[in-house]
């Protein structure tokens, strides 16, 4: 691991000067993408003006760039704004690749549920059955279903991976699969009684996939999803720290004695996130993935239902007071997203420099994929992302 002195050297070597660049929002080719519906719909009509305004005037004090893609019979739009490279002012490419973060969990859930359909995994059999001796002997039974729905109570290591100082010191570290889990602690709650969203369950899911197939998680995702669907801009990169192909670079704004500097944080070893948050993809690939998934062509109906079923348990909040409990919102690999009268299904994800989301109506008549390049890792959802979602569905 890098020492703090080495981390400062890396910081100095990857810092770029503050620049005052602003690029207008650029919509995609009108001939191939119209906001007009191609079938009857009750969804709000898309407004090119609202969507362009949602990503206008970038870079700003939260993000350097954005890309948006909307597809479906209720209308189509795509556009970009801001800059992909602060040194050159190169615009954000519509086909740019980005670190999708926790949207990786949807891919992992699909692989696991395919294995359930194939009879290699059983939702109601225990992790202890598939990984004998891996969990502490005093842990209660944890089922595969509980792992996929974040209701196992398993703990991850408390790594501050979205803290800039920690990130600068450890961005190139390699993590072995499973080393992200903390099995020295008791479970946070009895399995199946609460939901706690996080990476730990999906790291465990990756271990289950590797155990029953005898092959790496990366290979299973590639062979079962990426290659059959022709997702040419998508990779499960293992230890590869780079993003290959067209992409917007990620930055972190750092205050120095000379003022704000933007540190290029595009390159990082994704093994810490592994089967929970490591994939690199594109808007077009993620849209194709959603269509194939929701249409039942990736997972059979019996298993797909688990992806559209949120467990009837409260969110774990660390206390035993039921009066402040909130209901669970995550299913196996997806989450229910209420937007006024609509319920979308999809997933968000972020990594330092990248904040992203994919969501769709269940009938696929409107599908959104977006990525914005944040300059403050670990912060709240940037206003640009909120504007994109609002302009897409209201």
C-alpha positions in Angstrom: 0.0 0.0 0.0 1.1 3.5 -0.7 2.4 5.7 2.1 1.0 9.2 2.7 4.2 10.7 1.2 3.7 8.6 -1.9 0.1 9.5 -2.0 1.0 13.2 -2.0 3.4 12.5 -4.9 0.6 10.9 -6.8 -1.7 13.8 -6.0 0.9 16.3 -7.3 1.5 14.3 -10.5 -2.2 14.0 -11.4 -3.4 17.5 -10.6 -4.6 19.7 -13.4 -4.9 23.5 -13.3 -8.2 25.2 -12.7 -9.8 26.2 -16.0 -12.9 28.2 -16.9 -14.5 26.0 -19.6 -18.2 25.8 -20.3 -19.8 23.8 -23.1 -23.4 24.1 -24.2 -25.7 21.1 -24.0 -25.6 19.2 -27.3 -28.6 17.1 -28.3 -28.2 14.0 -30.4 -29.0 13.7 -34.1 -32.7 14.6 -34.6 -33.2 12.2 -37.5 -32.6 9.2 -35.3 -34.2 10.4 -32.1 -37.5 12.2 -31.7 -39.2 13.3 -28.5 -42.5 12.5 -30.1 -44.1 9.2 -28.9 -44.4 6.4 -31.3 -47.2 4.7 -29.4 -50.1 5.9 -27.1 -48.7 6.8 -23.7 -49.9 8.3 -20.4 -46.4 9.5 -19.6 -45.5 13.2 -19.6 -44.3 14.4 -23.0 -40.5 14.8 -23.3 -39.3 18.4 -23.6 -36.0 18.9 -25.5 -35.8 22.4 -23.9 -36.2 21.0 -20.4 -33.7 18.3 -20.9 -31.1 20.6 -22.5 -31.6 23.0 -19.6 -31.1 20.2 -17.1 -27.5 19.7 -18.3 -26.7 23.3 -19.4 -23.8 25.5 -18.1 -21.4 22.7 -17.3 -18.8 22.6 -15.8 -20.1 24.0 -12.5 -19.3 23.7 -8.9 -20.6 20.1 -8.7 -19.9 18.4 -12.0 -17.6 18.8 -15.1 -19.9 17.0 -17.6 -23.0 15.0 -18.2 -24.5 12.6 -20.7 -28.1 11.5 -21.0 -29.9 8.9 -23.1 -33.7 8.4 -23.1 -35.3 5.7 -25.2 -38.7 4.1 -25.5 -42.0 4.4 -27.3 -42.9 7.4 -25.2 -40.2 9.5 -26.8 -36.4 9.6 -27.3 -33.7 12.2 -26.5 -30.0 12.2 -26.0 -27.5 14.9 -25.2 -24.2 15.8 -23.5 -22.8 18.9 -21.8 -19.6 20.0 -20.2 -16.1 18.8 -20.9 -14.6 15.3 -20.9 -11.0 16.6 -20.3 -10.2 19.7 -18.4 -6.8 20.0 -20.0 -8.1 20.1 -23.6 -11.7 21.1 -23.3 -12.7 18.1 -25.3 -16.5 17.7 -25.1 -18.3 14.8 -23.4 -18.8 11.9 -25.9 -22.3 10.5 -26.2 -20.9 7.0 -26.5 -18.5 7.6 -23.6 -17.7 4.8 -21.1 -18.0 5.4 -17.4 -17.6 3.6 -14.1 -21.2 2.4 -13.3 -20.5 1.7 -9.7 -23.4 -0.1 -7.9 -25.3 -0.7 -11.1 -22.9 -3.6 -11.3 -25.1 -5.3 -8.7 -27.8 -5.7 -11.3 -25.4 -7.7 -13.5 -24.4 -9.8 -10.5 -28.0 -10.5 -9.6 -28.8 -11.6 -13.1 -25.9 -14.1 -13.1 -27.0 -15.4 -9.7 -30.6 -15.8 -10.8 -29.6 -17.5 -14.0 -27.7 -20.0 -11.8 -30.9 -20.4 -9.8 -32.9 -21.1 -13.0 -30.2 -23.7 -14.0 -30.5 -25.4 -10.6 -26.9 -24.6 -9.6 -28.1 -22.2 -6.8 -31.2 -22.5 -4.7 -32.6 -19.2 -3.3 -33.6 -20.9 0.0 -30.4 -22.9 0.6 -27.8 -21.5 2.8 -24.5 -19.7 2.1 -23.0 -22.2 4.6 -24.1 -25.0 2.2 -22.3 -23.5 -0.8 -19.3 -22.1 1.1 -18.7 -24.6 3.9 -16.5 -23.2 6.6 -16.3 -19.7 5.1 -18.6 -18.0 7.5 -18.0 -18.1 11.3 -19.5 -21.2 12.9 -21.7 -19.1 15.3 -23.4 -17.2 12.4 -27.0 -18.2 11.9 -28.2 -19.6 8.5 -28.0 -17.1 5.7 -29.9 -17.9 2.5 -29.0 -17.0 -1.1 -32.3 -15.0 -1.2 -31.2 -12.9 1.8 -27.8 -12.2 0.2 -29.4 -11.0 -3.1 -32.0 -8.8 -1.2 -29.5 -7.2 1.2 -31.2 -8.8 4.2 -28.4 -11.1 5.4 -26.9 -8.8 8.0 -23.3 -9.5 6.7 -20.8 -6.7 7.4 -18.3 -5.2 5.1 -15.0 -3.6 6.2 -15.4 0.0 7.1 -13.2 1.3 4.3 -13.6 5.1 3.7 -13.2 4.5 -0.1 -15.0 7.8 -0.9 -12.8 9.9 1.3 -10.3 11.8 -0.9 -7.3 11.3 1.4 -8.0 7.5 1.6 -8.7 7.3 -2.1 -5.4 9.1 -3.1 -3.4 6.7 -0.9 -5.1 3.5 -1.9 -6.6 4.0 -5.4 -4.2 1.4 -7.0 -4.4 -1.3 -4.2 -5.5 -4.8 -5.1 -8.2 -6.5 -3.1 -8.7 -10.3 -3.2 -12.4 -11.3 -3.6 -13.9 -11.6 -0.2 -11.3 -9.5 1.6 -13.8 -6.7 1.6 -16.0 -8.6 4.1 -15.6 -8.3 7.9 -16.4 -11.7 9.3 -14.9 -10.8 12.8 -18.2 -9.0 13.7 -21.5 -10.5 14.5 -24.2 -10.0 12.0 -25.8 -6.6 12.1 -29.3 -8.1 12.6 -30.9 -11.6 12.3 -31.0 -12.6 8.7 -34.3 -11.8 6.9 -35.5 -9.2 9.4 -34.2 -6.0 8.0 -32.6 -4.6 4.9 -29.2 -2.8 4.8 -28.0 -1.8 1.4 -24.3 -2.0 0.7 -21.6 -3.8 -1.1 -21.1 -6.7 1.3 -24.0 -8.8 0.2 -23.0 -8.5 -3.4 -19.3 -9.4 -2.7 -20.7 -12.5 -1.1 -22.9 -13.1 -4.1 -19.8 -12.9 -6.3 -18.1 -15.6 -4.1 -21.2 -17.8 -4.5 -21.1 -17.4 -8.3 -17.4 -18.4 -8.4 -17.9 -21.4 -6.1 -20.8 -23.0 -8.0 -19.4 -22.4 -11.5 -15.7 -22.9 -10.8 -15.1 -19.8 -12.9 -14.4 -16.2 -12.1 -17.2 -13.7 -11.5 -15.7 -11.6 -14.4 -15.9 -14.5 -16.8 -19.4 -15.4 -15.8 -20.7 -11.8 -16.3 -18.9 -11.6 -19.6 -20.0 -15.0 -20.9 -23.6 -14.7 -19.7 -24.4 -11.1 -20.3 -21.8 -8.9 -21.9 -20.9 -11.1 -24.9 -24.4 -12.5 -25.7 -25.9 -9.1 -25.7 -23.1 -7.5 -27.7 -22.3 -4.9 -25.1 -19.2 -3.8 -26.8 -18.5 -0.8 -24.5 -18.9 -2.9 -21.3 -16.2 -4.6 -19.3 -15.8 -6.3 -16.0 -12.3 -5.1 -15.5 -10.8 -7.0 -12.6 -7.6 -5.2 -11.8 -7.4 -2.9 -14.9 -7.2 0.6 -13.6 -7.9 2.3 -16.9 -11.1 3.1 -18.8 -10.6 2.1 -22.4 -12.2 3.8 -25.4 -14.0 7.1 -25.4 -14.8 8.5 -22.0 -15.0 11.6 -19.8 -12.3 11.8 -17.2 -13.2 12.0 -13.5 -11.8 14.7 -11.2 -11.8 15.7 -7.6 -11.7 19.3 -6.6 -9.0 19.8 -4.0 -8.4 23.1 -2.0 -4.8 24.1 -1.9 -2.9 27.3 -0.9 -3.0 28.3 -4.5 -6.8 27.8 -4.8 -9.0 25.0 -6.1 -7.2 22.3 -8.2 -8.8 19.4 -10.0 -7.1 16.0 -9.4 -7.6 13.5 -12.2 -9.0 10.4 -10.5 -10.0 8.5 -13.7 -7.6 5.6 -13.1 -8.2 3.4 -10.1 -8.1 -0.3 -9.3 -11.7 -1.6 -9.3 -11.0 -4.8 -7.3 -12.2 -3.2 -4.0 -15.7 -3.0 -5.5 -15.5 -6.2 -7.5 -18.8 -7.9 -8.0 -20.7 -5.1 -6.3 -19.5 -2.0 -8.2 -16.6 -2.4 -10.7 -18.1 -2.6 -14.2 -17.5 0.0 -16.9 -20.2 0.5 -19.5 -22.0 3.0 -21.8 -25.5 4.5 -21.9 -26.4 2.5 -25.0 -25.2 -0.8 -23.5 -27.1 -0.2 -20.3 -30.2 0.6 -22.2 -29.9 -2.7 -24.2 -29.3 -4.5 -20.9 -32.5 -3.1 -19.3 -34.5 -4.0 -22.4 -33.3 -7.6 -22.4 -33.7 -7.9 -18.7 -37.2 -6.4 -18.3 -38.4 -8.4 -21.4 -37.5 -11.7 -19.7 -34.8 -12.7 -22.1 -32.0 -12.8 -19.5 -33.8 -14.3 -16.5 -36.9 -16.6 -16.6 -40.1 -15.2 -15.2 -40.0 -17.1 -11.9 -36.6 -15.6 -11.0 -37.3 -12.2 -12.7 -40.1 -11.7 -10.2 -37.6 -11.5 -7.4 -36.0 -8.5 -9.2 -39.4 -6.7 -9.1 -40.2 -7.7 -5.5 -39.1 -5.6 -2.5 -38.9 -7.6 0.7 -41.5 -6.5 3.3 -38.9 -5.6 6.0 -37.7 -2.3 7.4 -34.4 -0.6 6.5 -31.8 -1.3 9.2 -31.1 2.0 11.0 -29.1 0.8 13.9 -31.7 1.1 16.6 -34.6 -0.9 18.0 -37.2 1.8 17.8 -39.9 0.6 15.3 -41.6 4.0 15.3 -38.9 5.5 12.9 -38.5 2.5 10.6 -38.6 3.1 6.9 -39.7 0.4 4.4 -37.1 -1.4 2.2 -36.8 -0.1 -1.3 -34.3 -2.6 -2.9 -35.1 -5.9 -4.6 -32.6 -8.4 -5.9 -30.4 -6.1 -8.1 -32.9 -3.3 -8.6 -34.7 -0.7 -6.6 -38.2 0.7 -6.8 -38.1 4.4 -7.5 -41.3 6.3 -6.8 -41.7 9.5 -8.9 -45.1 11.0 -8.2 -47.7 8.6 -9.7 -45.0 6.6 -11.4 -42.9 3.7 -10.1 -39.6 3.2 -11.9 -37.3 0.2 -11.6 -33.6 0.7 -11.9 -30.4 1.2 -10.1 -28.0 4.1 -9.3 -24.3 3.9 -8.9 -21.3 6.0 -8.3 -17.5 5.9 -8.1 -15.2 8.8 -7.5 -15.7 11.1 -10.5 -18.8 9.4 -11.7 -22.5 9.5 -10.6 -24.9 7.5 -12.7 -28.4 6.0 -12.9 -30.6 3.8 -15.1 -34.3 3.6 -14.6 -37.3 2.6 -16.6 -41.1 2.1 -16.5 -41.7 -1.6 -16.2 -43.3 -1.7 -19.7 -40.1 -0.1 -21.1 -41.9 2.8 -22.7 -39.5 5.2 -21.2 -35.9 4.3 -20.2 -33.3 6.7 -18.9 -29.5 6.2 -18.5 -27.4 9.1 -17.4 -23.9 9.8 -16.1 -22.5 13.0 -14.6 -18.9 13.6 -13.7 -18.8 14.8 -10.1 -16.0 16.7 -8.5 -16.7 15.8 -4.8 -16.6 12.1 -4.1 -19.0 10.7 -1.6 -21.3 13.7 -1.7 -25.1 13.8 -2.2 -26.6 13.3 -5.6 -25.6 16.4 -7.7 -28.3 18.8 -8.7 -27.6 18.1 -12.4 -28.6 14.4 -11.8 -31.8 15.5 -10.0 -32.7 17.8 -12.9 -32.1 15.1 -15.4 -34.4 12.7 -13.6 -37.1 15.4 -13.2 -36.9 16.5 -16.8 -37.1 12.8 -18.0 -40.3 11.8 -16.1 -42.3 14.9 -15.3 
